[in-house]
């Protein structure tokens, strides 16, 4: 019994992570999570482009010229 308690204490985070992953998969919340992540990535990219217009233009132009 002492070994079991030691195992639980050592791998508590992994066990909680597995349970959360099973709940997410069972309820199909992963599609919602992927959607939210895509929105956040899009917002980050849009903000970066807005803040660095000239740098993005030159990088994009050089990339197109290489093609």
Order of alpha helices (4+ residues) and beta strands (2+ residues): alpha-alpha-alpha-alpha
